[in-house]
């Protein structure tokens, strides 16, 4: 089916109260007509997403936000002029008469204007805003292709639009404009330095202590297989000693060493933008490798890598839980050997 026909079907599906998996430049979204309470409820249900976590409202231009928010501050106009359409989400104060069925019962709304042609065509064709979290199960790896959406949600979605993989590959930067000064609640490709430059002031970045920002849950973007981040100079020790006896899939930034202890070794891009674009697809591949653990070689710690670090940190298992997991797997294998079940 060609793209134009898929878009027409997508618009009709949304008008009829359905939910649609569609591409944006960041990740694939799971869309519903924003003012359709039942359709939005279906999005929460299909994703198993807690009601207290807000959804991002996707519009075709900044002016449309006036239907949803009290005011559009000067800072929003500056950021929109610089980065919209694009991978930036702004948190603004909601109008008092706006239903809060997708805002997590907060007095704020997260809004962005996507640049992907299909996403824009759906919004314009619908003539209404679309709420669209990532089209995956809550807390799991975000999808960057139509096949990822089907793998995650299968027949629970009314329509999945077939399109090329997303060009950016990780979620948008989220900036809160409801406080005394702008605050980055979730890092993205549009980094702190770029936002500060546009606004002409230093912008702080902090982890949201509320659910004001999507993706603020401590564990998010996670594969089913436990994942840990390992320093480059400790990776071989980790594979040969710390996890000896476990099958480990590695996401490394260099070619596989000759005597590596990894069961699977995937080389990642060395630059931040292609790394981010391919991160979820590579982790999904390692997640499906059958290994017991995923080890990610820690990327560089500089401004352009902060969004990647954020996603990896939230997808990783805490240190104490990792040690317990390794111990339990080894103990289970020893018991199997003792009982003759491990050939």
C-alpha positions, 0 to 999 in steps of 0.5 A: 500500500502506498504512503498516501493511501496509508495516511488516508486510512490513518486519518480515518482510523483516528477519526473513528476512535482508533489508534495508529502506529506511525513514524516520527523523526524520533521514534514510532508513536502510538497515536490517538485523537487528542480530544477523544477520551476513549481513544486516549484511554485505549492508548494507555491500556494497550501500552500498560502505561500508568494513568499518572504519566502524561502523553505528548500532544503533537500539533502541526504548528505552535499557534495551535497550542493556544487551544490547549494552554493558558499562554505561549510564553516568549521562550516558547516562540524562540524555541519553536522558531529555532527547532520546530518542526523537530525533536523538541517538546515544550511543557506549558501551563494547561488551560483550566477548562482543558480535559486532563485525560492525557496530561497525567492529572497535571496542570501542564501539557507537553507539546511538540511539532514533529517534522516527519512528513507522515506525522505532519500529514496525519495531524493536518488531515485529522485537523486536530492534535494527536497524542502519541507516546512511543508505540511500545509496552511501557518501560520497554525499548522504543520502536524505530520501525513498523516491525518493532511496533508489531513486535511490541504490540501486535494486533492491539493496534488498529493500524500500523503505517509502514515507513522507513526507520526513524531518522533520529532514533531517540525521543525528543528533548523536553523543556519545562517552561512553567517554572521561573527559568527553563528546565530540561527534563529529558535530554535529547539530540537538541542539547543544553548548549543549543537551547541556552544559546537560543534563549540567551540564558543558561538552562538547567538540566535535571531529572524530573521528580514528578511525572511531568515529563514522559520517560521520567520513570526510573526504569525506562527504554529497557530490553527484556534481557538485563543490561549493564554499562561497563567502562571500556578498560574493564570490559574484558575483565567483566566478561572473563571474570565477573560474568564467566559462565554467562552468555553475554551480548556486547554493544561495543564501540570497537571491533571484537578483541581476538580473545573476547569472552562475549557470546555476541559482539555488536559494533556500534557507531563511533559518533553520537548521532548515528549511535543514537539513531541505531541505539534501540534497534541494536539493543533490540537485536541483542535482546533477541540474541538469546544471551543472558545479559547485555553489556554496553561499553560506556560511550564518551561523557560529553554534551553531545552524548548526554541523551544516549547516557540518559537512555542507557542509564534508565535501561540498565539494571542497578549494580546490586541487582546485577550482582544478584542476577549473576549469582542466581544464574550461576547457582542455577547452572551449577544445580543443573550440572549437579542434577545432570540436566546441563549437557 
